[in-house]
Amino acid sequence: MLDQIESDVVPETRSKNAQEIDPRIFDLYDEFCHTAMDRRTFLSRAAALGIVGGVAMVQSLLPRYAEAAIVKFTDPRIKATYETYASPGGTSGEMRGYLVKPQGDGPFPAVVVIHENRGLNPYIEDVARRLGIEGFLAFAPDGLAPVGGYPGNDEDGKVMQAELDKMKLFTDLLNGANFVKSHPLSTGKLGATGFCFGGGVVNAFAVEMGDALNAGVPYYGMAAMTADVPKITAPLMIQNAEDDPRINDGMPAYAEALTANGKAFEMHTYPGTMHGFHNTSTPRYNEEQATIAWTRTIDFFKQHLT
């Protein structure tokens, strides 16, 4: 499975631009994000499609993080810092992540946020801040920390993450979950959420951590192996995009196994969405559906962690 894992003013939505982008460009972008394809190949293949305005479509898909943040680093309701933690069995034995503490003395229920296949980019840090303003002690580990950290762009981050030993990377992220769960400001209740690769990691956490995990919300992540479903104890809210065959092909069997084993779960598929619909930084973002999904996520964590 690991082969696959200011204010609350919402920025001007870019989701309406998605209607202007040829579906073939979206498909190619998905391939670019999830394979070793480099940017030059991505651009040349897009040009070869012969689509009028194709280059502009391609450029609009590349993330614009500066425009996308929903909660600023300086928001007075939170305090955000970078923290290091020991990671025995991981890539280097030491890790770094982004810790967001809500205003107040705590303790607070904890949530670990797992990034996509490109390291701790600004979008994932913003997700942690969104959790912080809701009263959660949020921690987003950077799986790339042992090799220099997120490099400042997703393309290089993708390459760096692909070169890591997958099991050591998983161990580093798991140690991050345990770090925030046992943090002095934590109540000891732990939730996990993640996106794409990170969604798959959340499903893997549910298997690996047993009752040490109290709730999981994977977004469009690879399902756990059906044989491992009996090990899951945490309630899950599984968030899927409507147009995402690479992920959705495994969902019926996953839902069937969860049901057969009496596991507590919800599975939501959001209409009119594509893989990555929660990510505010590209036109795949669907503001309406992402808002629904995020409201459900916060309510789910408040139900199970507080």
C-alpha positions in Angstrom: 0.0 0.0 0.0 2.9 2.4 0.7 3.9 2.1 -2.9 0.8 3.9 -4.0 0.7 6.8 0.9 -4.9 35.6 9.2 -8.4 34.7 9.4 -10.5 32.0 8.0 -11.2 34.0 4.9 -11.3 31.5 2.1 -9.2 32.6 -0.8 -10.9 33.3 -4.1 -11.8 29.9 -5.5 -9.9 28.5 -8.5 -12.3 25.6 -8.9 -14.3 27.4 -11.6 -11.2 27.3 -13.7 -11.3 23.5 -13.7 -14.2 23.7 -16.1 -12.0 25.4 -18.6 -9.3 22.8 -18.5 -9.3 19.9 -21.0 -9.8 16.5 -19.1 -6.8 15.1 -20.9 -4.6 17.8 -19.2 -6.0 16.8 -15.8 -5.2 13.1 -16.5 -1.7 14.0 -17.6 -1.2 16.2 -14.5 -2.3 13.3 -12.3 0.3 11.1 -13.9 2.9 13.8 -13.4 2.1 14.0 -9.7 2.2 10.3 -9.1 5.0 9.0 -11.3 8.6 9.8 -12.0 7.7 12.1 -14.9 9.7 15.3 -14.9 8.3 18.7 -15.7 9.9 18.8 -19.2 8.2 15.6 -20.1 5.0 16.8 -18.7 5.1 20.0 -20.7 6.1 18.3 -23.9 3.4 15.6 -23.6 0.8 18.4 -22.9 2.0 20.3 -26.0 1.8 17.1 -28.1 -2.0 16.8 -27.3 -2.5 19.7 -29.6 -5.1 21.4 -27.4 -5.7 25.1 -28.0 -4.5 26.9 -24.9 -3.0 23.8 -23.6 0.2 25.5 -22.3 -1.9 27.9 -20.3 -3.9 25.1 -18.9 -0.8 23.3 -17.8 0.7 26.4 -16.1 -2.6 26.9 -14.2 -2.4 23.4 -12.7 1.0 24.0 -11.0 0.4 24.9 -7.3 0.3 28.5 -6.2 0.8 28.2 -2.5 1.2 31.9 -1.7 -2.4 32.5 -2.9 -3.9 29.4 -1.3 -3.4 29.6 2.5 -6.6 29.7 4.5 -5.1 30.3 7.9 -2.0 32.5 8.1 1.2 31.5 10.1 0.7 34.7 12.2 -3.0 34.0 13.1 -3.3 35.0 16.8 -5.4 31.9 17.6 -2.5 29.6 17.1 1.3 29.3 17.6 3.2 27.4 15.0 6.7 26.1 15.4 9.1 23.5 13.8 10.0 20.7 16.2 12.4 17.8 16.1 11.8 14.3 17.4 13.6 11.1 17.7 12.8 8.5 15.1 14.4 5.1 15.9 14.2 2.8 12.9 13.6 5.6 10.5 15.8 7.1 7.7 18.2 8.9 10.0 17.0 8.5 13.6 15.9 12.1 13.8 12.9 13.9 12.3 11.4 17.4 12.0 7.8 18.5 11.7 5.4 21.4 12.0 3.6 21.8 15.3 0.5 24.0 15.7 -0.7 24.8 19.2 -4.1 26.3 19.8 -4.5 29.4 22.0 -4.7 28.5 25.6 -2.9 26.2 28.1 -4.2 22.9 27.0 -4.1 20.0 27.0 -5.6 19.5 23.6 -6.6 16.4 21.6 -3.9 15.7 19.0 -4.1 15.2 15.2 -1.2 14.1 13.0 -1.3 15.4 9.4 0.4 13.3 6.8 1.6 14.9 3.6 1.3 13.8 0.0 4.1 12.2 -2.0 6.3 15.3 -2.0 7.1 16.3 1.6 5.8 18.9 3.9 4.6 21.6 1.5 2.8 24.8 2.4 -0.6 23.3 1.8 -0.1 20.6 4.4 1.2 23.2 6.9 -2.0 25.2 6.3 -4.1 22.1 7.0 -2.3 21.8 10.3 -3.1 25.5 11.1 -6.8 24.9 10.2 -6.8 22.1 12.8 -5.2 24.4 15.3 -7.9 27.1 15.1 -10.4 24.3 15.8 -8.7 23.4 19.1 -6.5 20.5 18.1 -2.8 20.1 18.7 -1.7 19.5 15.2 1.6 18.0 14.0 2.7 17.5 10.4 5.9 15.6 10.1 8.2 16.1 7.1 9.2 12.8 5.7 12.0 14.5 3.8 13.6 15.9 6.9 16.4 13.4 7.0 17.4 14.3 3.4 17.2 18.1 3.8 13.5 18.6 4.1 10.9 19.8 1.7 13.0 21.5 -1.1 10.6 24.4 -1.8 8.9 22.8 -4.8 6.8 19.7 -5.3 8.6 18.4 -8.3 11.9 18.0 -6.5 10.1 16.8 -3.4 8.4 14.1 -5.4 11.8 12.8 -6.6 13.3 13.0 -3.1 10.5 11.1 -1.5 10.5 8.4 -4.2 14.1 7.7 -3.3 13.5 7.0 0.3 13.1 3.5 1.8 9.4 3.2 2.1 9.3 1.3 5.4 11.7 3.7 7.0 9.6 6.6 5.8 6.6 5.0 7.3 8.4 4.5 10.6 9.4 8.2 10.6 5.8 9.2 10.1 4.5 6.7 12.7 7.0 8.1 15.2 5.6 11.5 14.4 2.1 10.3 15.3 3.5 8.9 18.6 5.4 12.2 19.2 2.3 14.3 19.1 0.1 11.8 21.0 2.6 11.8 23.9 3.3 15.5 23.7 2.9 17.3 27.1 0.2 19.5 25.6 -1.8 16.4 24.3 -4.7 14.8 26.1 -3.5 11.5 24.7 -6.3 11.2 22.2 -5.0 11.0 18.7 -6.5 11.5 15.3 -4.9 11.2 11.9 -5.6 12.7 8.6 -3.7 12.7 5.3 -4.0 13.3 1.6 -3.1 11.0 -1.3 0.0 9.2 -0.1 -0.8 10.5 3.3 -4.4 9.1 3.1 -2.9 5.7 2.5 -0.6 6.2 5.5 -3.6 7.0 7.7 -5.2 3.7 6.6 -1.9 2.0 7.4 -1.8 3.7 10.8 -5.3 2.3 11.6 -3.9 -1.2 11.0 -0.5 -0.6 12.8 -1.6 1.4 15.8 -4.7 -0.4 16.9 -6.4 1.3 19.7 -3.6 3.9 20.1 -5.3 5.7 17.2 -8.7 7.1 18.1 -9.9 8.4 14.7 -8.7 8.5 11.2 -9.8 10.6 8.2 -7.9 9.5 5.0 -8.5 11.7 1.9 -8.3 9.8 -1.4 -5.7 7.4 -0.1 -5.0 3.7 -0.9 -7.1 1.3 1.1 -5.6 -1.0 3.7 -5.2 -4.6 2.7 -8.4 -6.4 3.3 -6.6 -9.1 5.2 -5.4 -6.4 7.7 -8.8 -4.9 8.3 -9.5 -7.0 11.5 -6.6 -5.2 13.2 -8.4 -1.8 12.8 -10.1 -0.4 15.9 -10.2 3.3 15.2 -13.4 4.7 13.6 -12.7 5.9 10.1 -14.1 8.6 7.8 -13.0 7.8 4.3 -13.1 10.8 1.9 -13.0 10.1 -1.8 -13.3 12.0 -5.0 -15.8 11.1 -7.6 -13.4 11.0 -10.5 -10.4 9.1 -9.1 -10.2 5.6 -10.5 -6.7 4.9 -9.3 -8.0 5.1 -5.7 -11.6 4.3 -6.1 -11.0 0.9 -7.6 -10.0 -0.4 -4.2 -12.8 1.1 -2.2 -15.6 -1.4 -2.7 -13.5 -4.3 -1.3 -12.3 -2.0 1.5 -15.8 -1.1 2.5 -17.0 -4.7 2.3 -14.1 -5.8 4.6 -14.8 -3.1 7.1 -18.5 -3.9 7.2 -17.9 -7.7 7.4 -15.5 -7.1 10.4 -17.9 -4.8 12.2 -15.7 -1.8 12.0 -17.0 1.8 12.5 -16.6 3.8 9.4 -18.1 6.3 7.0 -17.2 6.5 3.3 -18.1 9.7 1.4 -17.6 10.3 -2.3 -17.9 13.9 -3.3 -19.7 14.7 -6.6 -18.0 16.7 -9.3 -14.5 16.2 -7.7 -11.2 14.9 -8.8 -8.2 13.5 -6.8 -6.8 16.4 -4.8 -10.1 18.3 -4.5 -9.2 19.5 -1.0 -5.9 21.1 -2.0 -6.5 24.9 -2.4 -3.5 25.5 -4.5 -4.6 24.1 -7.9 -7.7 24.2 -10.1 -8.6 20.6 -8.9 -9.7 22.4 -5.7 -13.5 22.2 -5.3 -14.4 24.8 -2.7 -18.0 23.6 -2.1 -17.1 20.0 -1.7 -13.9 20.6 0.1 -15.8 22.7 2.6 -18.3 19.9 3.2 -15.5 17.3 3.6 -13.6 19.5 6.0 -16.6 20.3 8.1 -17.3 16.6 8.4 -13.6 16.0 9.3 -13.7 18.5 12.1 -17.0 17.2 13.5 -15.7 13.6 13.3 -12.5 14.5 15.3 -14.5 16.5 17.9 -16.8 13.5 18.3 -14.1 10.9 18.8 -11.2 12.9 20.4 -13.0 15.3 22.8 
